[in-house]
Amino acid sequence: MHFYIGFFLPDTMKIIMERSKFIYALPLFIVAFLISCEDKKLQSPEHKIDLFADERHEGKAYVMSEEECYDQSQMVITSADVKLVDSSSGRGKAVFIYKINSGDLVKTTRDSAVHYPLQFLSNSRLKLGKDSMYIYLQKLNGYRFIAKEKNLKYQWLKGASVYSVGKENK
């Protein structure tokens, strides 16, 4: 038996050795090719997976009914004398501060008496009318520095709309 080492191998043995290396490496090349094709297929614009399709309703904000607003608010006041005092927009969240000069207390869970003028904060601009309307308020959460400076205790109930007093809004 003869042992051939390195370049001393006959050409037929070199070819056999090259084929055996290629046969072992062939499945690795095939798997790598298939994985790269799958990645390209997933990156294509036609193949989109939306995990939150049922939860997303773009352009549709939830607006509470009058009964929901009344039940979830901690204070309800009726007034026609509501004015925008201050607003801040640009950096961060928009903040609007409204002032109630006079009104009637309809519901309260915190304070038994309300001292006017009363100021409250809202994250959205309210569509104020000239008629008397319901003002749905809840305890102020956050805005520590603004609350201290402006003496604020309440904020507009999130998701509530402006409802007029005496009109049926359905």
C-alpha positions in Angstrom: 0.0 0.0 0.0 1.3 3.3 -1.0 0.7 6.6 0.9 0.7 9.7 -1.2 0.8 13.0 0.6 -0.1 16.5 -0.7 0.7 17.3 -4.3 2.1 13.8 -4.8 -1.4 12.3 -5.0 -2.5 11.1 -8.4 -5.0 13.2 -10.2 -7.8 10.7 -9.9 -7.5 10.7 -6.1 -7.5 14.5 -6.0 -10.8 14.5 -7.9 -12.3 12.0 -5.5 -11.2 14.0 -2.5 -12.7 17.2 -4.0 -16.0 15.5 -4.7 -16.3 14.2 -1.2 -15.7 17.7 0.2 -18.3 19.1 -2.1 -20.9 16.5 -1.3 -20.5 17.2 2.5 -20.8 21.0 1.9 -23.7 20.8 -0.6 -26.5 20.6 2.0 -25.1 23.6 3.9 -25.1 25.7 0.7 -28.7 24.6 -0.1 -29.9 25.5 3.5 -28.2 28.9 3.3 -29.8 29.6 -0.1 -33.3 28.7 1.1 -33.0 30.8 4.2 -31.8 33.8 2.2 -34.8 33.4 -0.2 -37.2 33.3 2.8 -35.8 36.5 4.2 -36.3 38.3 0.9 -39.8 37.0 0.7 -40.6 38.3 4.2 -39.1 41.7 3.4 -41.1 42.2 0.3 -43.8 44.9 0.6 -46.6 42.5 -0.5 -46.1 40.3 2.6 -47.2 42.4 5.6 -48.3 40.9 8.9 -50.4 43.2 11.1 -50.6 41.8 14.6 -52.8 44.6 15.9 -55.3 44.9 13.0 -58.4 44.4 15.2 -57.2 46.9 17.8 -56.2 49.7 15.5 -58.9 52.2 14.5 -57.1 55.1 12.8 -59.0 58.3 12.9 -61.7 57.0 15.2 -61.5 58.3 18.7 -63.7 56.8 21.4 -66.3 59.4 22.6 -68.2 58.6 25.8 -71.9 59.0 26.1 -73.4 61.4 28.6 -74.2 58.6 31.0 -70.6 57.2 30.9 -69.2 60.7 31.4 -71.4 61.3 34.4 -70.6 57.9 36.0 -66.8 58.1 35.5 -66.3 61.7 36.5 -65.6 62.8 40.0 -67.2 66.3 39.6 -69.9 67.5 37.2 -70.6 71.2 36.8 -73.1 73.0 34.6 -72.0 76.4 33.3 -72.2 78.8 30.4 -69.3 80.9 31.7 -66.3 78.8 30.6 -63.3 80.4 28.9 -59.9 79.4 27.7 -57.3 81.1 29.9 -54.0 79.6 28.8 -52.6 77.0 26.3 -49.3 75.4 25.6 -48.4 73.5 22.5 -45.2 72.8 20.7 -42.9 70.8 22.9 -44.5 67.7 24.5 -48.3 67.3 25.0 -50.7 70.1 24.3 -52.2 71.6 27.5 -55.2 73.9 27.7 -56.3 75.6 30.9 -60.0 76.7 31.2 -61.6 78.9 33.8 -65.2 78.5 35.1 -66.4 81.8 36.6 -69.8 80.6 37.8 -71.8 77.4 37.6 -74.0 74.8 39.4 -72.5 71.7 41.0 -74.4 68.6 39.8 -72.2 65.8 41.2 -69.2 65.6 43.4 -67.3 62.7 45.1 -64.4 64.8 46.6 -65.4 68.3 47.6 -68.8 69.3 49.0 -68.4 73.0 48.0 -66.8 74.5 45.0 -65.2 78.0 45.1 -65.4 80.0 41.9 -63.5 80.9 39.8 -62.3 77.3 39.2 -59.6 76.4 36.7 -59.1 73.0 35.2 -56.7 71.4 32.7 -57.5 69.7 29.4 -55.3 67.8 27.0 -57.5 68.7 24.0 -59.2 71.9 22.9 -62.8 71.9 23.9 -65.6 73.2 21.6 -67.2 75.7 23.8 -70.6 77.1 23.0 -72.6 80.0 24.3 -75.2 77.7 25.9 -74.9 76.1 29.3 -72.9 72.8 29.1 -71.8 69.9 31.3 -68.2 70.0 32.5 -66.9 66.5 33.4 -63.9 66.6 35.7 -61.6 64.2 37.4 -58.7 64.6 39.9 -55.6 66.0 38.3 -53.0 63.3 37.6 -49.5 64.6 36.9 -48.7 68.1 35.8 -47.2 68.8 39.2 -45.5 72.1 38.3 -48.5 73.5 36.3 -50.9 72.5 39.1 -48.8 74.3 41.8 -48.4 77.5 39.7 -52.0 77.7 38.5 -53.7 76.2 41.5 -55.3 73.4 39.6 -57.0 70.4 41.2 -59.0 69.0 38.3 -58.7 67.9 34.7 -61.1 67.2 31.9 -62.3 63.6 31.8 -60.5 61.9 29.0 -62.8 60.6 26.2 -65.6 63.0 27.3 -67.3 65.3 24.9 -68.9 68.7 25.5 -72.6 68.2 26.0 -75.2 71.0 26.2 -77.6 71.2 29.1 -81.2 70.6 28.2 -80.6 69.2 24.8 -80.8 65.5 24.0 -77.5 64.4 22.4 -78.1 61.0 20.9 
